[in-house]
Amino acid sequence: MSRRRYVARGVPGGYRIWDSKRRRWWGDHYELCPDDLLAELNGGGDYVKITALLKRYRAVKR
């Protein structure tokens, strides 16, 4: 099994997504763990699905 590129890490107040290839944070700060977003980033990487998931998590944040 290969190593996952994107990993959710706990930070004070929620979660952030760590890009292990570029060694920097990716995306926003999330209050809930974005499991389905991580699965799509590490899996197929469909742009439309990723965009929809990002919009959904931003709406939950408000």
Residue, then its C-alpha position, 0 to 999 in steps of 0.5 A: m500500500s502506498r503512502r497517502r499524500y493528504v492527511a488530516r492533522g488535529v490542530p487547536g480548534g479543529y483539523r487541517i489537511w497536510d500535503s506530505k509531498r509538498r510539506r505544507w498545509w493545504g486548504d482551510h481550517y476545518e472544525l470537523c474532520p473532512d474524511d470524504l474530502l481526504a478520500e477524494l484527494n487521495g483517490g480519484g482526484d475529480y475536480v468537480k467532486i473536490t470543489a463540491l466538497l470544499k463548498r460544503y465544508r465552507a458552508v458548515k464553517r459559517 
